[in-house]
């Protein structure tokens, strides 16, 4: 029974991690929309949005996102924006589309776990697709890490980590190469193994 439970544990942990990440994305999206509505309705920005309640297990995500907003001169103009590229034939959803002080578009991927090279390729592909759809250059991309766990002893500076992705064309080349290889990783090379 212990062995069976141990076999199930990685899948259960992955599912809990996925659920936490999905809720964190929804929370940030809701915060951005509430702030946008407040601006449109000329309401005070410091009041908590009454349309949703943040549970204690997600409070540090909200605090981290608010700290990031205070510390960065980027304006969120869209959340959960679906993009596609008709020539390269792919699609995806950008977590946050932003504009900088000069009005240039950029994109942000929210992470509640680790940040890996796959995220760099994904961001480069999304930036290319957004540029394709808007006819604007999208030359800035970041990963905003809002950690799943936070201790009470952490300071505001540790609410989030913000990483800029350098060399988008390089990572887009990596995305195209991975896209070309994907069918081979799904194909069955050894349909029937025979032993003698």
C-alpha positions as CSV (number, residue, x, y, z in Angstrom):
1,X,0.0,0.0,0.0
2,X,2.9,2.4,0.8
3,X,4.5,1.7,-2.6
4,X,1.2,2.4,-4.4
5,X,0.8,5.7,-2.4
6,X,4.4,6.6,-3.3
7,X,3.7,6.0,-7.0
8,X,0.7,8.3,-6.9
9,X,2.5,11.1,-5.0
10,X,4.3,12.8,-7.9
11,X,1.0,13.0,-9.9
12,X,-0.9,14.5,-7.0
13,X,1.8,17.0,-6.3
14,X,1.8,18.1,-10.0
15,X,-2.0,18.4,-9.9
16,X,-1.8,20.6,-6.7
17,X,0.9,22.7,-8.3
18,X,-1.1,23.1,-11.5
19,X,-4.3,24.1,-9.5
20,X,-2.3,26.6,-7.5
21,X,-0.8,28.2,-10.6
22,X,-4.2,28.3,-12.4
23,X,-5.8,30.1,-9.4
24,X,-2.8,32.5,-9.1
25,X,-3.2,33.4,-12.8
26,X,-7.0,34.0,-12.3
27,X,-6.3,36.1,-9.2
28,X,-3.8,38.4,-11.1
29,X,-6.2,38.6,-14.0
30,X,-9.0,39.6,-11.6
31,X,-6.8,42.2,-9.9
32,X,-5.9,43.8,-13.2
33,X,-9.5,43.9,-14.4
34,X,-10.7,45.4,-11.0
35,X,-8.0,48.1,-11.2
36,X,-9.0,48.8,-14.8
37,X,-12.7,49.1,-13.8
38,X,-11.7,51.4,-10.9
39,X,-9.9,53.7,-13.4
40,X,-12.8,53.8,-15.8
41,X,-15.3,54.5,-12.9
42,X,-12.9,57.0,-11.3
43,X,-12.9,55.1,-8.0
44,X,-10.1,55.2,-5.4
45,X,-7.3,52.8,-6.2
46,X,-6.4,51.9,-2.6
47,X,-9.7,50.2,-1.7
48,X,-9.7,46.4,-1.9
49,X,-11.8,45.1,-4.8
50,X,-15.0,43.8,-3.2
51,X,-15.9,41.5,-6.0
52,X,-13.6,38.7,-4.8
53,X,-12.0,37.4,-1.6
54,X,-8.4,36.3,-1.5
55,X,-7.8,33.3,0.7
56,X,-4.8,33.3,3.1
57,X,-2.9,30.7,0.9
58,X,-3.0,33.2,-2.0
59,X,-2.5,36.5,-0.2
60,X,1.2,36.6,-0.8
61,X,0.5,36.2,-4.6
62,X,-1.7,39.3,-4.5
63,X,0.9,41.2,-2.4
64,X,3.7,40.1,-4.7
65,X,1.8,41.3,-7.8
66,X,1.0,44.6,-6.1
67,X,4.6,45.1,-5.1
68,X,5.7,44.4,-8.7
69,X,3.2,47.0,-10.0
70,X,4.5,49.6,-7.5
71,X,8.1,48.9,-8.5
72,X,7.8,48.8,-12.3
73,X,6.7,51.5,-14.8
74,X,4.8,49.1,-17.0
75,X,1.1,49.4,-17.6
76,X,-0.9,46.2,-18.1
77,X,-3.1,46.6,-21.2
78,X,-4.4,43.0,-21.5
79,X,-4.5,39.8,-19.6
80,X,-4.9,36.2,-20.8
81,X,-4.7,37.3,-24.4
82,X,-4.9,34.6,-27.0
83,X,-2.6,35.0,-29.9
84,X,-1.7,33.0,-33.0
85,X,0.7,33.1,-35.9
86,X,-0.7,32.1,-39.2
87,X,2.6,31.6,-41.0
88,X,4.3,29.6,-38.3
89,X,1.1,27.8,-37.3
90,X,0.9,28.0,-33.5
91,X,-1.3,29.7,-30.9
92,X,-1.1,30.4,-27.2
93,X,-2.3,32.7,-24.4
94,X,-0.2,35.6,-23.1
95,X,-0.6,36.1,-19.3
96,X,0.0,39.9,-19.4
97,X,0.5,42.4,-22.2
98,X,2.1,45.6,-21.1
99,X,3.3,49.0,-22.4
100,X,6.4,50.7,-21.2
101,X,6.8,54.5,-20.6
102,X,7.6,54.9,-24.3
103,X,4.5,53.1,-25.3
104,X,6.2,50.0,-26.6
105,X,4.5,46.6,-26.2
106,X,5.9,43.9,-24.1
107,X,4.7,40.6,-22.6
108,X,5.0,38.9,-19.2
109,X,4.6,35.2,-18.3
110,X,3.5,34.6,-14.7
111,X,5.3,31.8,-12.9
112,X,4.5,30.3,-9.5
113,X,7.2,27.6,-9.9
114,X,10.6,27.4,-11.6
115,X,11.6,29.3,-14.7
116,X,13.1,27.1,-17.5
117,X,14.3,27.4,-21.1
118,X,10.9,26.3,-22.3
119,X,9.5,29.5,-20.9
120,X,12.0,31.5,-22.9
121,X,10.9,29.8,-26.1
122,X,7.3,30.2,-25.2
123,X,7.7,34.0,-24.5
124,X,9.6,34.5,-27.8
125,X,6.9,32.7,-29.7
126,X,4.1,34.8,-28.0
127,X,6.1,38.0,-28.7
128,X,6.4,37.1,-32.4
129,X,2.7,36.3,-32.6
130,X,1.6,39.5,-30.9
131,X,3.8,41.5,-33.2
132,X,2.3,39.6,-36.2
133,X,-1.2,40.4,-35.1
134,X,-0.7,44.0,-34.1
135,X,1.9,45.1,-36.6
136,X,4.0,46.5,-33.7
137,X,7.4,45.3,-32.8
138,X,7.4,43.4,-29.5
139,X,11.0,43.4,-28.3
140,X,10.5,43.0,-24.6
141,X,9.5,39.9,-22.6
142,X,9.8,39.0,-18.9
143,X,9.0,36.3,-16.5
144,X,7.3,37.4,-13.3
145,X,7.8,34.8,-10.6
146,X,5.4,34.9,-7.7
147,X,6.5,32.0,-5.4
148,X,4.0,29.5,-4.3
149,X,5.2,29.7,-0.7
150,X,6.4,32.6,1.4
151,X,7.5,32.7,5.0
152,X,6.5,35.4,7.4
153,X,10.1,36.6,7.7
154,X,10.4,37.6,4.0
155,X,10.6,41.3,3.1
156,X,8.7,43.2,0.4
157,X,11.7,42.8,-1.9
158,X,11.2,39.0,-1.9
159,X,7.5,39.1,-2.8
160,X,8.5,38.5,-6.4
161,X,11.4,38.1,-8.9
162,X,11.3,39.7,-12.3
163,X,13.5,38.4,-15.1
164,X,14.0,40.1,-18.5
165,X,14.4,37.7,-21.4
166,X,17.3,38.8,-23.6
167,X,17.7,37.9,-27.3
168,X,14.1,37.1,-28.3
169,X,15.2,36.1,-31.9
170,X,17.5,33.4,-30.5
171,X,14.8,31.9,-28.3
172,X,12.3,32.1,-31.2
173,X,14.7,30.0,-33.3
174,X,14.8,27.5,-30.4
175,X,11.0,27.5,-30.4
176,X,10.9,26.8,-34.1
177,X,13.4,23.9,-33.7
178,X,11.4,22.4,-30.8
179,X,8.2,22.7,-32.9
180,X,9.9,20.8,-35.7
181,X,11.0,18.0,-33.3
182,X,7.7,17.7,-31.5
183,X,6.1,15.1,-34.0
184,X,9.2,12.9,-33.6
185,X,8.9,12.7,-29.8
186,X,5.2,11.7,-30.2
187,X,5.8,9.1,-32.9
188,X,6.3,5.4,-31.9
189,X,9.7,4.4,-33.2
190,X,9.5,0.8,-31.9
191,X,5.8,-0.2,-32.4
192,X,6.4,-3.9,-31.7
193,X,9.4,-5.0,-29.7
194,X,10.3,-8.6,-30.2
195,X,12.6,-10.5,-28.0
196,X,14.5,-13.6,-29.0
